[in-house]
């Protein structure tokens, strides 16, 4: 069987670092091209989690690099070392017609998809893909998250007995998802055969409604009530969903009584989730409810250093300190700023230094970097409407065309991060929308930023312009992006 020669592999990885630097990680050096046969390049990973993540998130970029390096029309497939010779144990998901889906494969060496696939009616799958980045080793602890971290480690080592349920709450981008995924990965490392169902609350609700409509509730209940651990991200979306809350109540009871671990995350504590049934509030408090809050300066510096190490980037101390002082909200914004700086350095083919970082994040070199605490909704609207070329009246209208919904959702996302307005206040400003619509918008933008690298850079750069207080800044941004 033919192999990719060393020179071509080096050219591939050089291309990846140059053209797709923001997705490259230090552990990419562990990847090995094992076969090139019939136009198919197989790349071996060290773990099943890496294999699934690369196949789901990086396939297009690696395929592009392979075609450039070989000069041929080549397809790429990632394979996990143990899975090449070992059998797999399949955990059936539920299609809307009640038939098993084929997207929930648990490898006996360590499941990457951990039975997370839930098929939707349009043939797509709402999968919560485990990221190798989100491990306990890569989680930075500080006064803002020590209890949540310790509890997560305890659950990972003693599922079903340590804290059940474990309920982690806090604002956007503070590390809740990181901890949830770290728990999953640690449990799978300890016991690869563990049947873990890790879904978003949206996926749970959508699957429930589809199975109700198709009369397949038995399959739905079997799927959710016969697992070793149920992990649901953003459980606050159950608000105002009476029928879904009823179903989740019974699912919770059956799992709890069987000593199966339940892990939940939310933007708010159980008692603060609007329109959540009292019996669910009570049950969420049976185990441990813990929060994560904004990281302090020292923690932010440590987070940035960890991100730089993970990506194999040399980040000068002064740049790390500058970003940590400028971005004081959450880890996701820190990563967004880091990605923006890294992207600018790659585009300009320069090393990262303080002037480049200041320019990338919208400051004049030498002009300091402290973020203004006086960001208003008007600041956000001015920058976003100018960039998207829409009017405030469009954002406040009932129009649902993408040209209006996208900037509206971006505004809501940035308003939630940059101001102290409640979800209700933000929704009221944008045409009287309720808090669930605002939460959906925030989730939509957040998910898309994770999956679409360029969109993430765009939103982060819009975010960086907001504190500058001038619409002309967004004109410059539009020119630089387009």
C-alpha positions as a Markdown table, in Angstrom:
| # | Residue | x | y | z |
|---|---|---|---|---|
| 1 | Unk | 0.0 | 0.0 | 0.0 |
| 2 | Unk | 1.4 | 3.4 | -1.0 |
| 3 | Unk | 2.2 | 6.1 | 1.5 |
| 4 | Unk | 2.5 | 9.9 | 1.3 |
| 5 | Unk | 6.2 | 10.7 | 1.3 |
| 6 | Unk | 7.8 | 12.8 | 4.0 |
| 7 | Unk | 8.3 | 15.8 | 1.9 |
| 8 | Unk | 4.6 | 15.9 | 0.8 |
| 9 | Unk | 3.5 | 15.5 | 4.4 |
| 10 | Unk | 5.7 | 18.4 | 5.6 |
| 11 | Unk | 4.3 | 20.5 | 2.7 |
| 12 | Unk | 0.8 | 19.6 | 3.9 |
| 13 | Unk | 1.5 | 20.7 | 7.5 |
| 14 | Unk | 3.3 | 23.8 | 6.4 |
| 15 | Unk | 0.2 | 24.7 | 4.2 |
| 16 | Unk | -2.1 | 24.1 | 7.2 |
| 17 | Unk | -0.1 | 26.3 | 9.5 |
| 18 | Unk | 0.0 | 29.1 | 6.8 |
| 19 | Unk | -3.5 | 28.9 | 5.5 |
| 20 | Unk | -5.5 | 27.5 | 8.4 |
| 21 | Unk | -3.4 | 28.5 | 11.4 |
| 22 | Unk | -6.4 | 29.0 | 13.7 |
| 23 | Unk | -7.4 | 25.4 | 13.7 |
| 24 | Unk | -3.9 | 24.0 | 14.0 |
| 25 | Unk | -2.9 | 22.4 | 17.3 |
| 26 | Unk | 0.3 | 21.2 | 18.9 |
| 27 | Unk | -1.0 | 17.6 | 18.9 |
| 28 | Unk | -1.2 | 17.7 | 15.1 |
| 29 | Unk | 2.5 | 16.6 | 15.2 |
| 30 | Unk | 1.3 | 13.2 | 16.5 |
| 31 | Unk | -0.7 | 12.6 | 13.2 |
| 32 | Unk | 0.8 | 10.0 | 10.9 |
| 33 | Unk | -0.1 | 9.5 | 7.2 |
| 34 | Unk | -0.5 | 5.7 | 7.0 |
| 35 | Unk | -1.8 | 5.1 | 3.5 |
| 36 | Unk | -2.4 | 6.8 | 0.1 |
| 37 | Unk | -4.4 | 4.4 | -2.1 |
| 38 | Unk | -6.9 | 5.0 | -4.8 |
| 39 | Unk | -7.0 | 8.7 | -4.2 |
| 40 | Unk | -7.7 | 8.2 | -0.5 |
| 41 | Unk | -5.2 | 9.5 | 2.1 |
| 42 | Unk | -5.6 | 7.9 | 5.5 |
| 43 | Unk | -4.2 | 9.9 | 8.5 |
| 44 | Unk | -3.9 | 8.1 | 11.8 |
| 45 | Unk | -4.6 | 9.8 | 15.1 |
| 46 | Unk | -3.6 | 9.0 | 18.6 |
| 47 | Unk | -7.1 | 8.8 | 20.1 |
| 48 | Unk | -10.7 | 8.2 | 19.0 |
| 49 | Unk | -11.5 | 11.7 | 20.3 |
| 50 | Unk | -8.9 | 13.2 | 18.0 |
| 51 | Unk | -10.2 | 11.1 | 15.1 |
| 52 | Unk | -13.8 | 12.1 | 15.4 |
| 53 | Unk | -13.0 | 15.8 | 16.0 |
| 54 | Unk | -10.7 | 16.0 | 12.9 |
| 55 | Unk | -13.2 | 14.1 | 10.8 |
| 56 | Unk | -16.1 | 16.4 | 11.8 |
| 57 | Unk | -14.3 | 19.8 | 12.1 |
| 58 | Unk | -11.1 | 19.8 | 10.0 |
| 59 | Unk | -11.7 | 17.5 | 7.0 |
| 60 | Unk | -12.2 | 20.2 | 4.4 |
| 61 | Unk | -8.9 | 22.0 | 5.4 |
| 62 | Unk | -6.8 | 18.8 | 5.4 |
| 63 | Unk | -8.3 | 17.8 | 2.1 |
| 64 | Unk | -7.4 | 21.1 | 0.6 |
| 65 | Unk | -3.8 | 20.8 | 2.0 |
| 66 | Unk | -3.5 | 17.2 | 0.6 |
| 67 | Unk | -4.5 | 18.3 | -2.8 |
| 68 | Unk | -2.1 | 21.1 | -2.9 |
| 69 | Unk | 0.8 | 19.0 | -1.6 |
| 70 | Unk | 0.2 | 16.1 | -4.0 |
| 71 | Unk | -1.2 | 18.0 | -7.0 |
| 72 | Unk | -3.9 | 15.4 | -7.3 |
| 73 | Unk | -7.6 | 15.1 | -6.4 |
| 74 | Unk | -7.2 | 13.4 | -3.1 |
| 75 | Unk | -9.8 | 12.7 | -0.4 |
| 76 | Unk | -8.8 | 12.5 | 3.3 |
| 77 | Unk | -10.0 | 10.1 | 6.0 |
| 78 | Unk | -8.9 | 10.1 | 9.7 |
| 79 | Unk | -8.5 | 6.8 | 11.4 |
| 80 | Unk | -7.9 | 5.9 | 15.0 |
| 81 | Unk | -5.0 | 3.6 | 15.7 |
| 82 | Unk | -6.9 | 1.0 | 17.7 |
| 83 | Unk | -10.1 | 1.2 | 15.5 |
| 84 | Unk | -8.1 | -0.1 | 12.5 |
| 85 | Unk | -8.0 | -3.6 | 14.0 |
| 86 | Unk | -10.6 | -3.7 | 16.8 |
| 87 | Unk | -14.3 | -4.1 | 16.6 |
| 88 | Unk | -16.7 | -1.4 | 17.5 |
| 89 | Unk | -19.8 | -1.4 | 19.8 |
| 90 | Unk | -22.7 | 0.5 | 18.3 |
| 91 | Unk | -25.2 | 2.5 | 20.3 |
| 92 | Unk | -28.3 | 3.1 | 18.3 |
| 93 | Unk | -29.6 | 6.6 | 18.0 |
| 94 | Unk | -33.2 | 7.4 | 17.1 |
| 95 | Unk | -34.3 | 8.5 | 13.7 |
| 96 | Unk | -37.6 | 10.3 | 13.4 |
| 97 | Unk | -39.1 | 7.1 | 11.9 |
| 98 | Unk | -38.0 | 5.1 | 14.9 |
| 99 | Unk | -35.2 | 3.2 | 13.1 |
| 100 | Unk | -31.7 | 3.1 | 14.5 |
| 101 | Unk | -29.4 | 5.8 | 13.2 |
| 102 | Unk | -25.8 | 5.0 | 12.1 |
| 103 | Unk | -24.1 | 8.0 | 13.6 |
| 104 | Unk | -23.5 | 6.9 | 17.2 |
| 105 | Unk | -20.5 | 4.6 | 17.1 |
| 106 | Unk | -18.7 | 3.8 | 20.4 |
| 107 | Unk | -15.2 | 2.5 | 19.7 |
| 108 | Unk | -14.0 | -0.1 | 22.2 |
| 109 | Unk | -10.7 | 1.9 | 22.6 |
| 110 | Unk | -12.4 | 5.1 | 23.6 |
| 111 | Unk | -15.6 | 6.6 | 22.1 |
| 112 | Unk | -15.3 | 9.9 | 20.3 |
| 113 | Unk | -18.9 | 10.3 | 19.5 |
| 114 | Unk | -20.0 | 8.8 | 22.9 |
| 115 | Unk | -23.4 | 8.0 | 21.5 |
| 116 | Unk | -24.2 | 11.7 | 20.9 |
| 117 | Unk | -25.8 | 11.5 | 17.5 |
| 118 | Unk | -29.5 | 12.4 | 17.4 |
| 119 | Unk | -30.8 | 12.5 | 13.9 |
| 120 | Unk | -33.2 | 15.1 | 12.7 |
| 121 | Unk | -35.9 | 15.0 | 10.2 |
| 122 | Unk | -33.8 | 16.6 | 7.4 |
| 123 | Unk | -31.2 | 13.9 | 7.6 |
| 124 | Unk | -28.7 | 15.9 | 9.5 |
| 125 | Unk | -27.3 | 15.0 | 12.9 |
| 126 | Unk | -27.1 | 17.2 | 16.0 |
| 127 | Unk | -23.9 | 15.9 | 17.3 |
| 128 | Unk | -22.0 | 17.3 | 20.2 |
| 129 | Unk | -18.4 | 16.6 | 19.1 |
| 130 | Unk | -15.8 | 16.2 | 21.8 |
| 131 | Unk | -12.9 | 18.5 | 21.3 |
| 132 | Unk | -9.4 | 17.3 | 22.4 |
| 133 | Unk | -8.9 | 20.9 | 23.5 |
| 134 | Unk | -11.5 | 20.5 | 26.2 |
| 135 | Unk | -9.7 | 18.1 | 28.7 |
| 136 | Unk | -9.0 | 18.6 | 32.3 |
| 137 | Unk | -5.3 | 19.0 | 31.5 |
| 138 | Unk | -6.2 | 22.1 | 29.4 |
| 139 | Unk | -8.6 | 23.6 | 31.9 |
| 140 | Unk | -7.1 | 26.6 | 33.9 |
| 141 | Unk | -8.4 | 26.8 | 37.4 |
| 142 | Unk | -8.8 | 30.0 | 39.5 |
| 143 | Unk | -10.9 | 31.4 | 42.3 |
| 144 | Unk | -13.8 | 31.7 | 39.8 |
| 145 | Unk | -14.1 | 28.0 | 39.0 |
| 146 | Unk | -12.3 | 25.9 | 41.6 |
| 147 | Unk | -15.3 | 24.2 | 43.0 |
| 148 | Unk | -16.8 | 23.5 | 39.6 |
| 149 | Unk | -13.5 | 21.9 | 38.5 |
| 150 | Unk | -13.1 | 19.8 | 41.6 |
| 151 | Unk | -16.7 | 18.6 | 41.4 |
| 152 | Unk | -16.2 | 17.7 | 37.7 |
| 153 | Unk | -13.1 | 15.7 | 38.4 |
| 154 | Unk | -14.9 | 13.9 | 41.2 |
| 155 | Unk | -17.8 | 13.0 | 38.9 |
| 156 | Unk | -15.4 | 11.8 | 36.2 |
| 157 | Unk | -13.7 | 9.5 | 38.7 |
| 158 | Unk | -16.8 | 8.3 | 40.5 |
| 159 | Unk | -19.8 | 8.7 | 38.1 |
| 160 | Unk | -23.1 | 8.1 | 39.7 |
| 161 | Unk | -21.8 | 8.4 | 43.3 |
| 162 | Unk | -19.8 | 11.6 | 43.8 |
| 163 | Unk | -22.3 | 14.4 | 42.9 |
| 164 | Unk | -25.5 | 13.4 | 41.1 |
| 165 | Unk | -26.7 | 15.4 | 39.4 |
| 166 | Unk | -23.9 | 17.9 | 38.8 |
| 167 | Unk | -25.3 | 21.3 | 37.8 |
| 168 | Unk | -22.8 | 23.9 | 36.5 |
| 169 | Unk | -24.1 | 27.4 | 35.8 |
| 170 | Unk | -22.5 | 30.6 | 34.7 |
| 171 | Unk | -22.4 | 33.1 | 31.8 |
| 172 | Unk | -21.4 | 32.6 | 28.2 |
| 173 | Unk | -17.9 | 31.4 | 27.6 |
| 174 | Unk | -16.8 | 30.8 | 31.2 |
| 175 | Unk | -15.9 | 27.1 | 30.8 |
| 176 | Unk | -19.1 | 25.1 | 31.3 |
| 177 | Unk | -18.9 | 23.2 | 28.1 |
| 178 | Unk | -15.2 | 22.6 | 28.7 |
| 179 | Unk | -15.9 | 20.9 | 32.0 |
| 180 | Unk | -18.8 | 18.8 | 30.5 |
| 181 | Unk | -16.5 | 17.6 | 27.7 |
| 182 | Unk | -13.6 | 17.0 | 30.1 |
| 183 | Unk | -15.9 | 14.8 | 32.2 |
| 184 | Unk | -16.9 | 12.7 | 29.2 |
| 185 | Unk | -13.3 | 12.3 | 28.0 |
| 186 | Unk | -12.0 | 11.3 | 31.4 |
| 187 | Unk | -14.8 | 8.7 | 31.9 |
| 188 | Unk | -14.1 | 7.3 | 28.5 |
| 189 | Unk | -10.4 | 7.1 | 29.2 |
| 190 | Unk | -11.1 | 5.2 | 32.4 |
| 191 | Unk | -13.8 | 3.0 | 30.9 |
| 192 | Unk | -14.1 | 3.1 | 27.1 |
| 193 | Unk | -17.4 | 1.0 | 27.2 |
| 194 | Unk | -19.3 | 3.7 | 29.1 |
| 195 | Unk | -22.5 | 4.6 | 27.3 |
| 196 | Unk | -22.6 | 8.4 | 27.4 |
| 197 | Unk | -25.3 | 10.5 | 25.8 |
| 198 | Unk | -24.1 | 14.1 | 25.4 |
| 199 | Unk | -26.5 | 16.4 | 23.7 |
| 200 | Unk | -27.6 | 20.0 | 23.7 |
| 201 | Unk | -31.0 | 20.9 | 25.2 |
| 202 | Unk | -32.1 | 22.0 | 21.7 |
| 203 | Unk | -31.4 | 18.5 | 20.4 |
| 204 | Unk | -33.3 | 16.9 | 23.3 |
| 205 | Unk | -36.3 | 19.1 | 22.6 |
| 206 | Unk | -36.3 | 18.7 | 18.8 |
| 207 | Unk | -36.0 | 14.9 | 19.1 |
| 208 | Unk | -38.8 | 14.8 | 21.6 |
| 209 | Unk | -41.1 | 16.8 | 19.4 |
| 210 | Unk | -40.3 | 14.8 | 16.3 |
| 211 | Unk | -40.9 | 11.5 | 18.1 |
| 212 | Unk | -44.2 | 12.8 | 19.6 |
| 213 | Unk | -45.3 | 13.7 | 16.0 |
| 214 | Unk | -44.2 | 10.4 | 14.6 |
| 215 | Unk | -45.6 | 8.3 | 17.4 |
| 216 | Unk | -42.1 | 6.9 | 18.3 |
| 217 | Unk | -41.9 | 7.8 | 22.0 |
| 218 | Unk | -40.9 | 4.3 | 23.0 |
| 219 | Unk | -37.7 | 4.6 | 21.0 |
| 220 | Unk | -37.1 | 8.1 | 22.4 |
| 221 | Unk | -37.4 | 6.9 | 26.0 |
| 222 | Unk | -35.3 | 3.9 | 25.4 |
| 223 | Unk | -32.6 | 6.1 | 24.0 |
| 224 | Unk | -32.5 | 8.6 | 26.8 |
| 225 | Unk | -33.2 | 6.3 | 29.7 |
| 226 | Unk | -30.8 | 3.4 | 29.0 |
| 227 | Unk | -27.5 | 5.2 | 29.3 |
| 228 | Unk | -24.7 | 5.2 | 31.9 |
| 229 | Unk | -24.5 | 9.0 | 31.8 |
| 230 | Unk | -26.7 | 11.8 | 30.4 |
| 231 | Unk | -25.0 | 15.1 | 29.7 |
| 232 | Unk | -27.1 | 18.1 | 28.6 |
| 233 | Unk | -25.7 | 21.5 | 27.7 |
| 234 | Unk | -27.8 | 24.6 | 28.2 |
| 235 | Unk | -30.7 | 23.0 | 30.1 |
| 236 | Unk | -32.2 | 26.5 | 30.6 |
| 237 | Unk | -33.7 | 26.2 | 27.2 |
| 238 | Unk | -36.4 | 24.0 | 28.8 |
| 239 | Unk | -38.0 | 27.3 | 30.0 |
| 240 | Unk | -41.7 | 27.5 | 29.0 |
| 241 | Unk | -41.6 | 24.0 | 27.4 |
| 242 | Unk | -44.2 | 22.3 | 29.6 |
| 243 | Unk | -44.5 | 19.0 | 27.7 |
| 244 | Unk | -40.7 | 18.7 | 27.3 |
| 245 | Unk | -40.2 | 19.5 | 31.0 |
| 246 | Unk | -42.7 | 16.7 | 31.8 |
| 247 | Unk | -40.7 | 14.2 | 29.7 |
| 248 | Unk | -37.4 | 15.3 | 31.1 |
| 249 | Unk | -38.7 | 15.0 | 34.6 |
| 250 | Unk | -39.5 | 11.3 | 34.1 |
| 251 | Unk | -36.2 | 10.7 | 32.3 |
| 252 | Unk | -34.3 | 12.4 | 35.2 |
| 253 | Unk | -36.2 | 10.2 | 37.8 |
| 254 | Unk | -35.5 | 7.0 | 36.0 |
| 255 | Unk | -31.8 | 7.7 | 35.5 |
| 256 | Unk | -31.3 | 9.0 | 39.1 |
| 257 | Unk | -33.1 | 6.0 | 40.6 |
| 258 | Unk | -30.8 | 3.7 | 38.6 |
| 259 | Unk | -27.7 | 5.6 | 39.9 |
| 260 | Unk | -26.8 | 6.8 | 36.4 |
| 261 | Unk | -24.8 | 10.1 | 36.3 |
| 262 | Unk | -26.6 | 13.3 | 35.2 |
| 263 | Unk | -24.6 | 16.4 | 34.3 |
| 264 | Unk | -26.2 | 19.6 | 33.3 |
| 265 | Unk | -25.1 | 23.1 | 32.4 |
| 266 | Unk | -27.1 | 26.4 | 32.3 |
| 267 | Unk | -26.7 | 30.1 | 32.0 |
| 268 | Unk | -28.4 | 30.5 | 35.4 |
| 269 | Unk | -28.9 | 28.6 | 38.6 |
| 270 | Unk | -32.0 | 26.3 | 38.7 |
| 271 | Unk | -34.0 | 28.7 | 40.8 |
| 272 | Unk | -33.3 | 31.6 | 38.4 |
| 273 | Unk | -34.4 | 29.8 | 35.2 |
| 274 | Unk | -37.7 | 31.4 | 34.3 |
| 275 | Unk | -40.8 | 29.2 | 34.0 |
| 276 | Unk | -39.0 | 26.0 | 35.1 |
| 277 | Unk | -41.2 | 23.7 | 37.1 |
| 278 | Unk | -40.6 | 23.6 | 40.9 |
| 279 | Unk | -40.1 | 19.8 | 40.9 |
| 280 | Unk | -37.3 | 20.2 | 38.4 |
| 281 | Unk | -35.7 | 23.0 | 40.3 |
| 282 | Unk | -35.8 | 20.7 | 43.4 |
| 283 | Unk | -34.3 | 17.8 | 41.6 |
| 284 | Unk | -31.5 | 19.8 | 40.1 |
| 285 | Unk | -30.4 | 20.7 | 43.6 |
| 286 | Unk | -30.2 | 17.1 | 44.8 |
| 287 | Unk | -26.6 | 16.8 | 43.9 |
| 288 | Unk | -24.3 | 19.8 | 43.6 |
| 289 | Unk | -25.1 | 23.2 | 42.1 |
| 290 | Unk | -21.9 | 25.1 | 41.4 |
| 291 | Unk | -21.2 | 28.2 | 39.3 |
| 292 | Unk | -18.3 | 29.5 | 37.2 |
| 293 | Unk | -17.7 | 33.3 | 37.1 |
| 294 | Unk | -15.5 | 35.8 | 35.3 |
| 295 | Unk | -11.8 | 34.9 | 35.5 |
| 296 | Unk | -9.4 | 37.3 | 37.3 |
| 297 | Unk | -6.4 | 38.9 | 35.6 |
| 298 | Unk | -3.9 | 36.2 | 36.6 |
| 299 | Unk | -6.3 | 33.4 | 35.5 |
| 300 | Unk | -6.8 | 35.2 | 32.1 |
| 301 | Unk | -3.0 | 35.3 | 31.6 |
| 302 | Unk | -2.8 | 31.6 | 32.4 |
| 303 | Unk | -5.6 | 30.9 | 30.0 |
| 304 | Unk | -3.9 | 32.7 | 27.2 |
| 305 | Unk | -0.6 | 31.0 | 27.8 |
| 306 | Unk | -2.4 | 27.6 | 27.8 |
| 307 | Unk | -4.1 | 28.5 | 24.4 |
| 308 | Unk | -0.7 | 29.5 | 23.0 |
| 309 | Unk | 0.9 | 26.3 | 24.1 |
| 310 | Unk | -1.9 | 24.2 | 22.7 |
| 311 | Unk | -1.6 | 25.9 | 19.3 |
| 312 | Unk | 2.2 | 25.8 | 19.3 |
| 313 | Unk | 2.4 | 29.6 | 19.2 |
| 314 | Unk | 5.2 | 31.7 | 20.7 |
| 315 | Unk | 3.3 | 34.5 | 22.4 |
| 316 | Unk | 5.4 | 37.4 | 23.9 |
| 317 | Unk | 4.7 | 38.1 | 27.5 |
| 318 | Unk | 3.7 | 41.7 | 26.7 |
| 319 | Unk | 1.1 | 40.5 | 24.2 |
| 320 | Unk | -0.3 | 38.0 | 26.7 |
| 321 | Unk | -0.6 | 40.8 | 29.4 |
| 322 | Unk | -2.1 | 43.2 | 26.9 |
| 323 | Unk | -4.9 | 40.8 | 25.8 |
| 324 | Unk | -5.6 | 39.8 | 29.4 |
| 325 | Unk | -6.0 | 43.4 | 30.4 |
| 326 | Unk | -8.1 | 44.3 | 27.4 |
| 327 | Unk | -10.5 | 41.3 | 27.6 |
| 328 | Unk | -11.9 | 40.9 | 31.1 |
| 329 | Unk | -15.2 | 39.1 | 30.4 |
| 330 | Unk | -14.7 | 35.4 | 29.7 |
| 331 | Unk | -12.4 | 32.7 | 28.3 |
| 332 | Unk | -14.3 | 32.5 | 25.0 |
| 333 | Unk | -13.7 | 36.1 | 24.3 |
| 334 | Unk | -10.0 | 35.7 | 25.3 |
| 335 | Unk | -9.8 | 32.8 | 22.7 |
| 336 | Unk | -11.5 | 35.0 | 20.1 |
| 337 | Unk | -9.0 | 37.8 | 20.7 |
| 338 | Unk | -6.2 | 35.3 | 20.5 |
| 339 | Unk | -7.5 | 33.8 | 17.3 |
| 340 | Unk | -7.9 | 37.3 | 15.8 |
| 341 | Unk | -4.3 | 38.2 | 16.6 |
| 342 | Unk | -3.1 | 34.8 | 15.3 |
| 343 | Unk | -5.1 | 35.3 | 12.1 |
| 344 | Unk | -3.7 | 38.8 | 11.5 |
| 345 | Unk | -0.1 | 37.5 | 12.0 |
| 346 | Unk | -0.7 | 34.6 | 9.5 |
| 347 | Unk | -2.3 | 36.9 | 6.9 |
| 348 | Unk | 0.6 | 39.4 | 7.2 |
| 349 | Unk | 3.2 | 36.7 | 7.5 |
| 350 | Unk | 4.6 | 38.4 | 10.6 |
| 351 | Unk | 5.5 | 37.3 | 14.1 |
| 352 | Unk | 3.1 | 38.2 | 16.9 |
| 353 | Unk | 4.2 | 41.3 | 18.7 |
| 354 | Unk | 2.5 | 44.1 | 20.7 |
| 355 | Unk | 1.9 | 46.6 | 17.8 |
| 356 | Unk | 0.4 | 43.8 | 15.7 |
| 357 | Unk | -1.9 | 42.7 | 18.6 |
| 358 | Unk | -3.0 | 46.2 | 19.2 |
| 359 | Unk | -3.8 | 46.8 | 15.6 |
| 360 | Unk | -5.7 | 43.5 | 15.3 |
| 361 | Unk | -7.8 | 44.3 | 18.4 |
| 362 | Unk | -8.6 | 47.8 | 17.3 |
| 363 | Unk | -6.2 | 49.9 | 19.4 |
| 364 | Unk | -3.6 | 52.4 | 18.3 |
| 365 | Unk | -0.1 | 51.0 | 19.0 |
| 366 | Unk | 1.1 | 52.4 | 22.3 |
| 367 | Unk | -2.4 | 53.6 | 23.2 |
| 368 | Unk | -3.0 | 51.3 | 26.1 |
| 369 | Unk | -5.6 | 48.6 | 25.9 |
| 370 | Unk | -8.1 | 48.8 | 28.8 |
| 371 | Unk | -11.5 | 48.0 | 27.6 |
| 372 | Unk | -14.2 | 50.6 | 28.1 |
| 373 | Unk | -16.9 | 49.7 | 30.6 |
| 374 | Unk | -19.3 | 52.1 | 28.9 |
| 375 | Unk | -20.3 | 50.0 | 26.0 |
| 376 | Unk | -24.0 | 50.7 | 25.1 |
| 377 | Unk | -26.5 | 49.0 | 22.8 |
| 378 | Unk | -26.1 | 52.0 | 20.5 |
| 379 | Unk | -22.4 | 51.3 | 20.2 |
| 380 | Unk | -23.1 | 47.7 | 19.2 |
| 381 | Unk | -25.9 | 48.7 | 16.8 |
| 382 | Unk | -23.8 | 51.4 | 15.1 |
| 383 | Unk | -21.0 | 49.0 | 14.3 |
| 384 | Unk | -23.1 | 46.0 | 13.3 |
| 385 | Unk | -25.6 | 47.9 | 11.2 |
| 386 | Unk | -22.8 | 49.7 | 9.4 |
| 387 | Unk | -20.9 | 46.5 | 8.6 |
| 388 | Unk | -24.0 | 44.6 | 7.4 |
| 389 | Unk | -25.6 | 47.7 | 5.7 |
| 390 | Unk | -28.9 | 47.4 | 7.5 |
| 391 | Unk | -31.1 | 49.8 | 9.4 |
| 392 | Unk | -32.1 | 49.6 | 13.1 |
| 393 | Unk | -35.7 | 49.5 | 11.9 |
| 394 | Unk | -34.9 | 46.3 | 10.0 |
| 395 | Unk | -33.5 | 44.7 | 13.2 |
| 396 | Unk | -36.6 | 45.7 | 15.1 |
| 397 | Unk | -38.9 | 44.4 | 12.4 |
| 398 | Unk | -40.4 | 40.9 | 12.1 |
| 399 | Unk | -38.5 | 40.1 | 9.0 |
| 400 | Unk | -36.7 | 36.7 | 8.9 |
| 401 | Unk | -34.6 | 37.0 | 5.9 |
| 402 | Unk | -30.9 | 36.0 | 6.5 |
| 403 | Unk | -29.8 | 39.5 | 5.6 |
| 404 | Unk | -31.7 | 40.8 | 8.7 |
| 405 | Unk | -31.7 | 37.8 | 11.1 |
| 406 | Unk | -27.9 | 37.4 | 11.0 |
| 407 | Unk | -27.1 | 41.0 | 12.1 |
| 408 | Unk | -30.0 | 40.9 | 14.6 |
| 409 | Unk | -28.6 | 37.8 | 16.2 |
| 410 | Unk | -25.1 | 39.2 | 16.2 |
| 411 | Unk | -26.4 | 42.3 | 17.9 |
| 412 | Unk | -28.1 | 40.2 | 20.6 |
| 413 | Unk | -25.0 | 38.0 | 21.1 |
| 414 | Unk | -22.8 | 41.1 | 21.5 |
| 415 | Unk | -25.3 | 42.9 | 23.7 |
| 416 | Unk | -25.4 | 39.9 | 26.1 |
| 417 | Unk | -21.6 | 39.9 | 26.3 |
| 418 | Unk | -20.9 | 43.6 | 26.4 |
| 419 | Unk | -23.8 | 45.1 | 28.4 |
| 420 | Unk | -25.6 | 44.4 | 31.7 |
| 421 | Unk | -29.0 | 44.3 | 30.1 |
| 422 | Unk | -31.1 | 41.2 | 30.8 |
| 423 | Unk | -32.4 | 38.9 | 28.1 |
| 424 | Unk | -35.8 | 40.4 | 28.4 |
| 425 | Unk | -34.4 | 44.0 | 28.0 |
| 426 | Unk | -32.3 | 43.0 | 25.0 |
| 427 | Unk | -35.3 | 41.2 | 23.3 |
| 428 | Unk | -37.5 | 44.2 | 24.0 |
| 429 | Unk | -35.1 | 46.5 | 22.3 |
| 430 | Unk | -35.1 | 44.3 | 19.2 |
| 431 | Unk | -38.8 | 44.3 | 18.3 |
| 432 | Unk | -40.3 | 43.0 | 21.6 |
| 433 | Unk | -38.8 | 39.5 | 21.4 |
| 434 | Unk | -38.9 | 37.3 | 24.5 |
| 435 | Unk | -35.9 | 36.0 | 26.4 |
| 436 | Unk | -36.1 | 32.5 | 24.7 |
| 437 | Unk | -35.6 | 34.2 | 21.3 |
| 438 | Unk | -32.6 | 36.0 | 22.6 |
| 439 | Unk | -31.2 | 32.8 | 24.1 |
| 440 | Unk | -31.7 | 31.1 | 20.8 |
| 441 | Unk | -29.9 | 33.9 | 19.0 |
| 442 | Unk | -27.0 | 33.7 | 21.4 |
| 443 | Unk | -26.7 | 30.0 | 21.0 |
| 444 | Unk | -26.9 | 30.2 | 17.2 |
| 445 | Unk | -24.1 | 32.7 | 16.9 |
| 446 | Unk | -22.0 | 30.9 | 19.5 |
| 447 | Unk | -22.4 | 27.5 | 17.7 |
| 448 | Unk | -21.6 | 29.0 | 14.3 |
| 449 | Unk | -18.5 | 30.7 | 15.6 |
| 450 | Unk | -17.2 | 27.3 | 16.8 |
| 451 | Unk | -17.9 | 25.7 | 13.4 |
| 452 | Unk | -17.2 | 28.5 | 11.0 |
| 453 | Unk | -13.7 | 29.9 | 11.4 |
| 454 | Unk | -14.1 | 33.0 | 9.2 |
| 455 | Unk | -17.4 | 33.9 | 10.8 |
| 456 | Unk | -15.8 | 33.6 | 14.2 |
| 457 | Unk | -13.1 | 36.0 | 13.2 |
| 458 | Unk | -15.7 | 38.4 | 11.8 |
| 459 | Unk | -17.7 | 38.5 | 15.0 |
| 460 | Unk | -14.7 | 38.8 | 17.2 |
| 461 | Unk | -13.4 | 41.7 | 15.1 |
| 462 | Unk | -16.8 | 43.4 | 15.2 |
| 463 | Unk | -16.6 | 42.9 | 18.9 |
| 464 | Unk | -13.2 | 44.6 | 19.1 |
| 465 | Unk | -14.5 | 47.6 | 17.2 |
| 466 | Unk | -17.4 | 48.3 | 19.6 |
| 467 | Unk | -15.4 | 50.0 | 22.3 |
| 468 | Unk | -13.8 | 52.4 | 19.8 |
| 469 | Unk | -17.1 | 54.4 | 19.7 |
| 470 | Unk | -17.0 | 55.3 | 16.0 |
| 471 | Unk | -18.8 | 53.9 | 13.0 |
| 472 | Unk | -15.9 | 54.7 | 10.7 |
| 473 | Unk | -14.0 | 51.8 | 12.5 |
| 474 | Unk | -16.5 | 49.3 | 11.0 |
| 475 | Unk | -15.8 | 50.8 | 7.6 |
| 476 | Unk | -12.2 | 49.9 | 8.0 |
| 477 | Unk | -13.1 | 46.5 | 9.2 |
| 478 | Unk | -15.4 | 45.9 | 6.2 |
| 479 | Unk | -12.5 | 46.8 | 3.9 |
| 480 | Unk | -10.1 | 44.5 | 5.7 |
| 481 | Unk | -12.4 | 41.5 | 5.6 |
| 482 | Unk | -13.7 | 42.0 | 2.1 |
